[in-house]
Amino acid sequence: MMFRDPISLLKFEHSVIRVRSGIILRTLECEEGWKLFEELHSFVVGWHARVEDLYVFPLLGEESKPFSNDHMLISKYGDAVLKERRRDWAERYIKILLDHNLNEELKLFKAKEVDPSVMEKIISNMTKYGPYENFTGIRLEDIRGVS
C-alpha cells in the first residue's frame, strides 16, 4: 500500500477513524471503550487534524477555513467528553467527527489536488508521531513505498 499524495492518505485515515468509531460505540460500556475513545481523540487532535491544518488546508484556500475551525471545536469537545465520560457526549462527538470528515471529502477534497511534494513534509512529521503505525495499521515504509 502506497500513498503518493496527502489527500489519499487523509482519506485512508478517515476510513480508519470510521472503523475505530464503530468499535468505540459498541464498547463504551466498559473501560476499554473509553481507552479506545481516548486513542481516537488523541490521533485526531495530535496527528490528523494537525496535518490537515499545517500542510493541506493552506493549499486549498479560504474554503478550508470552516474545517479548520471545526478542528478547534472537536478538540475542545473531545477533551470535555474525556473529562466527563458521558456516553451521550461521546456518541455526539463521534457523529460530529464523522460528519466533518465526510464533508471534507465531499466538499473540500473531491475536486482538489495537492502538490505531492507536501507528502515528504508529512512523512517527516510522521516519524515523530509514535502511535501512527499502531493506530492506522500501516508502516512508514508503506507510505513511502519502500520495502
Summary of the structure (lengths in Angstrom):
residues: 147
radius of gyration: 15.2
end to end distance: 10.4
largest distance: 44.0
contacts: 422
relative contact order: 0.18
helix: 80%
strand: 0%
